[in-house]
């Protein structure tokens, strides 16, 4: 079947399929990393630290690599790792790791919609 | 391209309000749609300077999320020659309001940052404002850092005073650099002898000392002191050298020439 595909479809569409599969794999790995970090297989993305305000003083005290990501999400309000990566000009996987770290620290919230994960600063409901 | 410009300094009395009001007024005179926000909640001054009556809503109310942004904008376009638009959003000068603003917690400050960032959509994108000026409190205040983070460009006003030079240097390195802000420095109250030195030499010196580009040099003008706080030179004294210096700064900002 794979052989048929190679013969009938243009190489570009095969590459697209590979990319799609890699992305799926990446998503799964992210979830696995989260589970490993939280040490709890039942609660996939539950942060272990309480909600904390992402204010300017917090931004100032962050290490440079996290501040860059946090500033970008502050400007967007809500974004995917890919959108943040466009702003910071760093790799999507890197931003994904940093965003998940910020979620874990209680500064951001994460929401899954289909295959996409959205990160956002929860300014209104906190406190 | 439309943008938010914060005007900040390390010490007080460096000319932030003088610069903000006159730059905003100049851009409005050139036909732009401009709004200036008084974000100096500890010592509000625009209300007294622009002598406005019947202000119903303050920037404080907008940041407290008790009113819409349009309620806060006061249209003072009639005070500026030309067809531009000149709006002002005042900080509440009442003692109680100052006390209230100084007792906010971190969560409130985080939301305030969100409200300032939201102006990019509500005013710049939807209402087609060209420039928003944030006139801030000096030093490392919550409200000022919020303004800096929300801004696209920051003008730092400084003088030759040693404590100001040292503090400004530290602030640029330890605050602006961390936020990766585009910055332009204005050297204010420069004495005659140094003002007549070559502009390019001064510019190079500023770049060596502060590591940021220079936006302009303003000599010490007795007329500014004599004006006793009547600050819109663009309107009152169109031929004054200060008006010309401000016009040059406005041109640089408008053409994105601060490098």
Contacts between the chains, C-beta under 8 A, distances in Angstrom:
chain1	res1	chain2	res2	distance
A	53	B	106	4.8
A	53	B	107	4.7
A	53	B	109	7.6
A	53	B	110	4.2
A	54	B	110	5.9
A	55	B	106	4.7
A	55	B	107	7.6
A	55	B	109	4.8
A	55	B	110	4.1
A	55	B	113	6.8
A	55	B	142	7.7
A	56	B	109	6.9
A	56	B	113	6.3
A	56	B	142	6.8
A	56	B	145	4.3
A	56	B	146	5.6
A	56	B	149	5.5
A	57	B	106	6.9
A	57	B	109	7.9
A	57	B	142	7.2
A	57	B	145	7.4
A	58	B	106	7.6
A	59	B	149	7.1
A	59	B	179	7.6
A	60	B	145	7.4
A	60	B	175	7.3
A	60	B	178	6.3
A	64	B	178	7.4
A	67	B	178	6.6
A	68	B	180	7.7
A	71	B	149	7.3
A	71	B	179	6.8
A	71	B	180	7.6
A	74	B	113	7.0
A	74	B	117	6.9
A	74	B	149	7.1
A	75	B	117	6.5
A	77	B	114	7.5
A	77	B	117	7.5
A	121	B	110	7.7
A	121	B	114	7.2
A	123	B	110	6.0
A	123	B	111	5.0
A	123	B	114	4.3
A	124	B	111	7.2
A	126	B	107	5.7
A	126	B	110	7.6
A	127	B	105	7.9
A	127	B	107	4.1
